[in-house]
Amino acid sequence: MKGVLDPDHIPVNNYELRVPTLTTLLFTAISGVEEELDTVDLPDRTKVSGGHTKVIEFTATQPLHHKTQVDAMNRWWKDSQDPVAIDYKKNATLVLKSISGLVIKNILLNGIFPTKRKLPDMAMDNEGEEATIEWTFGGDSMEIMG
């Protein structure tokens, strides 16, 4: 692969998810965000575009002991419930930085909001792993910028 790929790649461990109006959120893991084109299978066994994309969904893991950030997510969670806040859907940016920091890719995540939260399994025989909250987000679409 040497000489084929451009130098200064973007590693999967150098990212941040920025959500306007919320405190800086640290997520220790974010699943791959997948966007799929809506398609139609025709009777002649061909496939055509339906013209739109389906909704996006991804998960993000947050350390439970980060009180300020957990509180911010819990407020957003409450804002997404009845009575739903007018601004519960937010446009966020997933910022990816290259090894040198000179190349930055911004992934715009449009109209996202938390749709599920999950606490970890508890076990007395555990070696003391960090407790986390796994958030599932739903959204309208994504755009890869830059």
Kinemage of the C-alpha trace (Angstrom):
@kinemage 1
@onewidth
@group {chain A} dominant
@subgroup {mainchain}
@vectorlist {calphas} color= white
{ca met a 1} P 0.000 0.000 0.000
{ca lys a 2} L 2.995 2.275 0.436
{ca gly a 3} L 3.054 4.914 -2.264
{ca val a 4} L -0.595 4.285 -3.129
{ca leu a 5} L -2.303 6.039 -0.213
{ca asp a 6} L -1.808 9.727 0.472
{ca pro a 7} L 0.264 10.450 3.601
{ca asp a 8} L -1.150 11.929 6.839
{ca his a 9} L -4.131 9.600 7.225
{ca ile a 10} L -7.075 10.221 9.544
{ca pro a 11} L -6.981 7.745 12.452
{ca val a 12} L -10.198 6.476 14.032
{ca asn a 13} L -9.105 7.617 17.509
{ca asn a 14} L -8.776 11.362 16.863
{ca tyr a 15} L -12.308 12.787 16.807
{ca glu a 16} L -14.818 14.870 18.682
{ca leu a 17} L -18.561 15.289 18.380
{ca arg a 18} L -19.578 18.934 18.640
{ca val a 19} L -23.201 19.676 19.419
{ca pro a 20} L -24.067 23.393 19.551
{ca thr a 21} L -25.754 24.562 22.774
{ca leu a 22} L -24.351 21.607 24.721
{ca thr a 23} L -21.187 21.412 26.767
{ca thr a 24} L -18.250 19.698 25.061
{ca leu a 25} L -19.181 16.017 25.022
{ca leu a 26} L -16.550 13.310 25.350
{ca phe a 27} L -17.544 10.023 23.774
{ca thr a 28} L -15.008 7.227 24.143
{ca ala a 29} L -16.474 5.395 21.152
{ca ile a 30} L -18.782 6.300 18.284
{ca ser a 31} L -20.113 3.612 15.977
{ca gly a 32} L -19.866 4.028 12.239
{ca val a 33} L -22.559 6.373 10.969
{ca glu a 34} L -24.279 4.705 8.045
{ca glu a 35} L -26.386 6.449 5.456
{ca glu a 36} L -28.318 4.452 2.908
{ca leu a 37} L -29.985 5.529 -0.292
{ca asp a 38} L -33.646 4.598 -0.522
{ca thr a 39} L -33.979 2.314 -3.554
{ca val a 40} L -36.754 0.513 -5.412
{ca asp a 41} L -36.552 -2.930 -7.001
{ca leu a 42} L -38.380 -2.891 -10.323
{ca pro a 43} L -40.239 -5.851 -11.867
{ca asp a 44} L -37.507 -6.196 -14.530
{ca arg a 45} L -35.093 -7.061 -11.641
{ca thr a 46} L -33.227 -3.761 -11.815
{ca lys a 47} L -32.703 -1.350 -8.956
{ca val a 48} L -33.303 2.410 -9.134
{ca ser a 49} L -32.839 5.299 -6.751
{ca gly a 50} L -35.845 6.422 -4.755
{ca gly a 51} L -34.258 9.865 -4.651
{ca his a 52} L -33.874 10.177 -0.877
{ca thr a 53} L -31.727 8.742 1.879
{ca lys a 54} L -33.024 6.805 4.847
{ca val a 55} L -32.563 8.129 8.372
{ca ile a 56} L -29.148 7.770 9.990
{ca glu a 57} L -28.448 6.011 13.278
{ca phe a 58} L -25.340 5.572 15.409
{ca thr a 59} L -24.289 4.897 18.985
{ca ala a 60} L -21.887 6.770 21.228
{ca thr a 61} L -20.386 5.672 24.540
{ca gln a 62} L -19.966 8.172 27.366
{ca pro a 63} L -18.111 7.716 30.695
{ca leu a 64} L -20.714 7.638 33.482
{ca his a 65} L -18.486 9.542 35.909
{ca his a 66} L -18.307 12.662 33.663
{ca lys a 67} L -21.088 14.427 35.564
{ca thr a 68} L -21.391 17.673 33.565
{ca gln a 69} L -21.484 15.827 30.241
{ca val a 70} L -23.896 13.152 31.481
{ca asp a 71} L -26.158 15.892 32.860
{ca ala a 72} L -26.108 17.650 29.458
{ca met a 73} L -27.067 14.433 27.675
{ca asn a 74} L -29.816 13.725 30.224
{ca arg a 75} L -31.297 17.213 29.595
{ca trp a 76} L -31.235 16.539 25.841
{ca trp a 77} L -32.861 13.149 26.503
{ca lys a 78} L -35.642 14.859 28.498
{ca asp a 79} L -36.039 17.542 25.791
{ca ser a 80} L -36.707 14.722 23.289
{ca gln a 81} L -39.679 13.467 25.328
{ca asp a 82} L -43.222 14.722 25.769
{ca pro a 83} L -43.569 17.655 25.838
{ca val a 84} L -40.895 17.658 23.134
{ca ala a 85} L -38.739 20.804 23.156
{ca ile a 86} L -38.812 22.872 19.993
{ca asp a 87} L -35.031 22.508 19.565
{ca tyr a 88} L -34.621 18.821 20.490
{ca lys a 89} L -33.233 18.022 17.022
{ca lys a 90} L -29.721 19.401 16.679
{ca asn a 91} L -27.193 19.705 13.891
{ca ala a 92} L -23.881 18.313 15.117
{ca thr a 93} L -20.409 18.046 13.640
{ca leu a 94} L -18.205 14.983 13.900
{ca val a 95} L -14.680 16.398 13.561
{ca leu a 96} L -11.984 13.985 12.338
{ca lys a 97} L -8.325 15.065 12.469
{ca ser a 98} L -5.348 13.605 10.614
{ca ile a 99} L -2.138 12.435 12.300
{ca ser a 100} L -0.522 15.885 11.861
{ca gly a 101} L -3.729 17.774 12.616
{ca leu a 102} L -3.417 19.586 9.290
{ca val a 103} L -6.188 17.648 7.538
{ca ile a 104} L -9.634 17.934 9.086
{ca lys a 105} L -12.825 16.298 7.862
{ca asn a 106} L -16.123 17.567 9.185
{ca ile a 107} L -19.087 15.231 9.065
{ca leu a 108} L -22.303 17.190 9.462
{ca leu a 109} L -24.984 15.173 11.238
{ca asn a 110} L -28.283 16.878 10.540
{ca gly a 111} L -31.300 16.720 12.844
{ca ile a 112} L -29.908 14.285 15.414
{ca phe a 113} L -31.340 13.493 18.843
{ca pro a 114} L -30.949 10.698 21.414
{ca thr a 115} L -33.390 7.834 20.839
{ca lys a 116} L -32.134 5.320 23.400
{ca arg a 117} L -29.836 5.123 26.417
{ca lys a 118} L -28.371 2.003 27.935
{ca leu a 119} L -26.469 1.484 31.179
{ca pro a 120} L -23.794 -1.215 31.386
{ca asp a 121} L -24.305 -4.682 32.778
{ca met a 122} L -23.239 -4.839 36.422
{ca ala a 123} L -21.354 -7.757 37.960
{ca met a 124} L -19.533 -8.110 41.296
{ca asp a 125} L -16.899 -10.341 39.685
{ca asn a 126} L -15.918 -7.620 37.181
{ca glu a 127} L -12.322 -6.365 37.430
{ca gly a 128} L -13.478 -2.743 37.701
{ca glu a 129} L -14.082 -1.677 34.107
{ca glu a 130} L -15.261 1.890 33.621
{ca ala a 131} L -19.050 2.316 33.768
{ca thr a 132} L -20.437 3.989 30.646
{ca ile a 133} L -23.730 5.036 29.110
{ca glu a 134} L -24.396 3.994 25.531
{ca trp a 135} L -26.531 6.519 23.675
{ca thr a 136} L -28.273 5.736 20.406
{ca phe a 137} L -28.874 8.700 18.123
{ca gly a 138} L -31.252 9.026 15.202
{ca gly a 139} L -31.080 11.739 12.600
{ca asp a 140} L -32.066 13.037 9.209
{ca ser a 141} L -28.877 12.892 7.144
{ca met a 142} L -25.120 13.386 7.024
{ca glu a 143} L -22.770 15.377 4.817
{ca ile a 144} L -19.021 14.831 4.483
{ca met a 145} L -17.288 18.195 4.183
{ca gly a 146} L -13.757 19.032 3.050
